Amino acid sequence: MINTDILIRARWIVPIEPDGVLENHAVAIQSGRIVDIVPSDEIATKYRAPEVIDLPHHALIPGLVNAHTHAAMTLFRGLADDLPLMDWLQNHIWPAEAKWVNPEFVRDGTELAAVEMLKSGTTCFSDMYFFPEDTARACLEIGMRAVVGLILIDFPTAYAQTPDEYLHKGIALHDDLRAAELVTTAFAPHAPYTVSDGPLTKLRTLNDELNLPLHMHVHETAHEVAEATRVTGQRPLARLAALNLLQPNLVAVHMTQLTDAEIESVARSGASVVHCPASNLKLASGFCPVHKLLQAGANVALGTDGAASNDNLDMLGEMRIAALLAKAVAADATALPAHLALRMATLNGAKALGLDDRIGSIVRGKSADLVAIDLSAADTQPVYNPISQIVYAAGREQVTDVWVHGKRLVADRALTTLDEAAVLRKAKNWQEKIAGADKRR
Amino acid sequence: MINTDILIRARWIVPIEPDGVLENHAVAIQSGRIVDIVPSDEIATKYRAPEVIDLPHHALIPGLVNAHTHAAMTLFRGLADDLPLMDWLQNHIWPAEAKWVNPEFVRDGTELAAVEMLKSGTTCFSDMYFFPEDTARACLEIGMRAVVGLILIDFPTAYAQTPDEYLHKGIALHDDLRAAELVTTAFAPHAPYTVSDGPLTKLRTLNDELNLPLHMHVHETAHEVAEATRVTGQRPLARLAALNLLQPNLVAVHMTQLTDAEIESVARSGASVVHCPASNLKLASGFCPVHKLLQAGANVALGTDGAASNDNLDMLGEMRIAALLAKAVAADATALPAHLALRMATLNGAKALGLDDRIGSIVRGKSADLVAIDLSAADTQPVYNPISQIVYAAGREQVTDVWVHGKRLVADRALTTLDEAAVLRKAKNWQEKIAGADKRR
């Protein structure tokens, strides 16, 4: 008998590596890591643990990885919907950000986002926003995994005045987080159209040493690509390639406008793509050619984008939309089957963020970032194939338990490290201030 | 003081007619009908009722109308996913139907569907399936509103052998239901490619007298249209027009393949279209031009289709996908705004089914088919605009209470007229039988 910390017995385990479903298996966890996966009826003969959890109607999956969001923007959820992109940005989002975004906003917004993400099975998110120090601090307190983006943008904001100041603050934060297990960093140059060649070159030089992911909005809209071509004579992706940024570290978000040659070059470069279907649809940005990218061998992950353009942070819902949409875009009902959508939302996300040695699948040695989904409700009955039910039929309310690095952050649908009522009170306070000021009300 | 049966006070009421949101209003209900809508602080001075319900964090909306489903097929949910349409139909769904569909299957499947639909805010559904007598009986017992389709198809099934037998059984069921308030009927010729001219002409003659809705799959896939054109020399819609079926009673489901001229002629005819976005995406059928249809003046309703091709019956989710997808298809972020998506899922559905004098909006004299959605969870906070939150952010789990014709069928998330545990037990029994037989397992 081996002593360990936690044993979890589940009706189904979907390890992602390898493909498929393990029926009636159990996971043994020690010091935050997965130490074994064995049939449930053998676990008691091999391991002893103070905490044994039974999930008799549940599927246990790796924690979902939200590879692109702006967590603090959850405080702007639904502030300005059904508007053209530029009206939305220029008349609502940017003025609201200029007026309200400060460290307190970022902390409170990140906490609200964390409530929603954890309760819907997201254990790790890749963030891009101002005051990433406060995002990082909130995640460390909560015990949630995150990759905070070291934001870089040409124009001044409340957070920094010059590209150099953004970079200096980013490097300082990166240094502060060196010892953190759960919170890591990525460079986050906002987009080709908001960061000029000088800062991008400086960032690349810095990254030759640091080797961080480069988290960037790329080819989000046709307008962006047309404008860049008009102004610079190059499509943004060609410019990034010329700047030596199209390489395995690049995490290119959206990518709705791609020629077949660009799809090939992205795949060849080893860069990752983050597909954000709900946001792309809502802002009428276009359709990311997910099936073609996957067929070309590119690593495609999934993100919700911010709640101001989605309007939720629900990765189960995002997986479902991604799996449905890819079939229609490819005109092929076999495109992006359920198991592949689940892989995009877990292992591919981990890979994009450079974390696939730690998370993204249920294998020995990886962190115990795990999510239990109860499939016994009418909405997911009967169960012929648990992966189909998870991707096409399950809702966020069927997530019952969530572990990050072996710590149970959601237990029977309740948060263990966040005071949900207090988070909601703070969100309501922000709403009253912001709604009073938004002209549209 | 006027005596009435029920008073419901809500933080927000979205009446659909007129557009907009009423804050802190109340609805008075008597004998199943809405008798008044007044500010909450006036209700107690005008009305007295034995049942007073407070919904302090909720939006009260008209019951959702699922304008196209095959309820009993919920027992096949997830049986065969990610397959091309013809493989799915010919090798999985049709063999499963041939083997299993009988009155007991239809009753048990309809009950499972009703659990899911009621708990997610659907109060009325338009069904197309075999043994509609059993669907009708189940709905009458539950107290749920339904329009059962009088199925007509050329080929023999366990339900009927010839087109005439289908029609005779349909007329008999229609006669049986004459006195029913909650369950009405529609003719349901399956599709242009499965019903020939003879039976369609007979149906039309019968309907000159009965004036029922004509619920039919039309232009679902490019293949259907191409095959029909090859075999008959006509596109299916042109054939229906020649048979005098393209008129206000027609409820044309799917309609993913439409020329601009067809969009005009559908709008001019007064026919309704039922958009089923999840099913169209999942089967890679194509994109219904919802924005163009609405702009042309057509009545467009929403449906989930059956759970075998969705894989849920969640109209909140369907509204969200419809609102998101229409923007990308129209390349216009202002296309199908949230309030219009909610109208499609309520009043437009009622109109398609010929029930807009009874349901579809919260106005005096209509039936009290009402749904309460609690917006206080983190997922829908903050609330700048309740309609945005309902369409883009709310999940089925936020539905707390549902009334059909004044009867509370869901109270605090629990069903009052269905034994949910018994329904789930029966679903599990079917699963064991069906999974054993499906070759794919």
Interface residues (C-beta under 8 A of the other chain):
Chain A: L75 R77 G78 L79 D81 D82 L83 P84 L85 W88 L112 V115 E116 K119 S120 A278 N280 L281 K282 L283 A284 S285 G286 F287 A307 N310 D311 N312 D314 G317 I321 A323 L324 L325 K327 A328 A330 A331 D332 A333 T334 A335 P337 A338 S376 A378 D379 T380 Q381 P382 V383 Y384 N385 S388 Q389 Y392 A393 G395 R396 E397 E420 V423 L424 A427 K428 W430 Q431 I434 A435 D438 R441
Chain B: L75 R77 G78 L79 D81 D82 L83 P84 L85 W88 L112 V115 E116 K119 S120 A278 N280 L281 K282 L283 A284 S285 G286 F287 A307 N310 D311 N312 D314 G317 I321 A323 L324 L325 K327 A328 A330 A331 D332 A333 T334 A335 P337 A338 S376 A378 D379 T380 Q381 P382 V383 Y384 N385 S388 Q389 Y392 A393 G395 R396 E397 E420 V423 L424 A427 K428 W430 Q431 I434 A435 D438 R441
